[in-house]
């Protein structure tokens, strides 16, 4: 597909996608954020945006196997030494010929024409590498890997890093099914009941070609199919929001009442904040806290569109911010190991140092919340033990764990690496392969 650039020139969407992939690779941001920044100020048809979006997400989803194929094609040269734009252009070419069903000659020709804009030398290099990639037998190569290492085989087969496999082996029922489910994305929409009833939102979306399915949560629908992406339809971020079902269950676990004071301690981008406001019927007081001024300003504009009137927005550190409240929600910054199907770039960013820093941050936020309210909901979109049950074990002198019943979900992990979490039946875990949601951990705590 071709896009018309601001200057009037026709540009292949593969070129746009390679530029976005380079942004993702060179910055610690999600593909969704990279696409938002890239499209800002560009007047592109929704079909062009959709095509670029698909290339970016599908390449990121499969990046380790794509890079495996490329490294086979490069011989002794290291993939990391290649110009970042050319590297991502090669990734797109491999994706097209091995996974998208594009004839290898067409995929190579498209990439070569784009590379020629960089330099004739780049064009020749891209041509040679993609011709080598065309001849790589993925099936045969995977079989050779399987004979040596089952874990590496599964990592390549299901496009996950090996560190993720090691975590899933120890924490997830039927973990191979989880790996497969992480490759499929399910969209949920939540009716913004501040403005419209769930039934009216359903009619609004169905009138625009969206097929919906009910869920256990009255104001949340599963998107079965659509003619145009819900994010560009009438009513988006006004009458309805795109929000995972598991994320909506977090707010239901909080059970805010009209007239109460609630602190949302890591609030941006504001989906849960707006859900809290809806459950409180726009009465009472919500203090929405986030440490990023840019994210806060976007959240402020979003909450205004959604009709939220009972919120006070603060740019502050969730570890240090103080207020007196009835309830505190901590949907904590985490490893996002439960959300890789929605944010595939997180699969390729793990580091043990960053993980330990996240654990310290989560515990500090929990201790801070204990100074503000007696009732706290703590959640993460993570499948790890350490960020979830492990954190509650570390703070068992601060909190008791309340029994939580949400109508769906499994209990927590009772045993992990010699540790025992006695309250496993009081917390809730959700998994993509079991519940068709993001992977989430949800707990409700009382301060001792």
Phi, psi and omega in degrees: 000144183249142177246149176263118181287169183303328181278357178101348180288148177272128185235131176296142179296336177300323179294315178299317181296320178297323178293321178293317179300324177294321178298316179299316185292324186267354180228151179273068179225161179282164176298322179300316180290321178297319178295320179300313180295319184293319183280347183302122179082357179263130180266086183243141177301148182299332179290324176294313178302318180297320179294315178298314178304314182297314178302312184298311183290320182290324176291315179298322180302322187253018194301322183293320179288323176300315179293327176299315179296317180295319181295324174299325183280338183274341184073235185278344181286139182276134180301325182293345181274354184276147175314130186304319179295314180296320179303314182285331173296318176298319178300318179296318179299316178294319177302315182298313187282330185259339186231336184262349179083015176281137179302134183307322181295321180289319178298317180293315181300318180298313181295321181295318179297321178291317180297328181299334176293333177282308176185152176303325179296318178298321180299316179296320179296312180299318179300314182294315183293317181290330174292324174294318182297327179302328185268000177284124176272103183298318182299315181293319180295320179294324179296322177294321178295319182300324180294332184267316186210115178294322182296316180292325177299312179296322180300316180284320182299318183254011173060049176233151174288156183295329178297327179292319179299318181298320178293313184297323180304324188265344190237345191238129173296136179050056191298333179294327176291327175297315180302319179292317181295331179295348180269354179247138180252134175244131180259134173240147173238140176248129177293132175275092188289355170295326183251324186215149176287158177304321181295319179292324176294320178300315179297319180300314182288319180295328177292344179253018173089015179264131175261126186242159177226139180291155176236175177297346179258124190304321185264013181239133179238145173271133177275116180274317178200165179204156175273319174235148181304136180306331183290350178246008184272161175301133178097350181295136182056028171222298178265339177211157175235155172270116185208131182298145180303319180297322178297322177293326178295331177301314181293322177295325177296327178292326178051054180291146180250147175305136178095347181280170171251125183235135173253125173256106197275350174216071202277322185297140013271005171104004180299311180291324178301315180292328177292319176301314180300319179296316179294331178272004179056034179062022178245156184089208188216126174246128174253109183261119188244134171207151186267001180253116181297321180298313179295323179297318181294322176293322178295320180301313179296322181293313181297327177295315178300324183281354176083018179285124184243349187254032184244141170245126185256130182233134169271109185199163177278123181295346177276333186249340184297140180230143172197163175262127187216163173276324182215151175231134173254126172240094168267090200284149166305135187209185181288347180059027180291346175270352188244020186292338179287335176267333183227074187298337182295336181294339181297332189257015187241001186295140168216141180303324181294315178295323180296315178296323177295322178296318179300317179296320179295315181300316180293322178295321178294321177296316179297321179294319179299326180295339178276350186253330185206163178271337183246124185225136169252126179243127181218158171216157171262057184228148177260358185286155174285318188300319183282346188244264179302323181299319177296321179292326174297317180298333186245028183290348173275355181252326186232150161257153183259118179281153177286130185241124178235117183244001179086352175202161181110163176255169173286177181278186178274126182275322182228140180202118178048049177082356179262147179238128176253104189289346185254029184301328181280359182257351180247170184233134171240139175236144185229144179304318186280345180255316188248357182057040175231177167297158174285123184222150169242131181228131177221150175241127190239150172241139181283133180284000000 
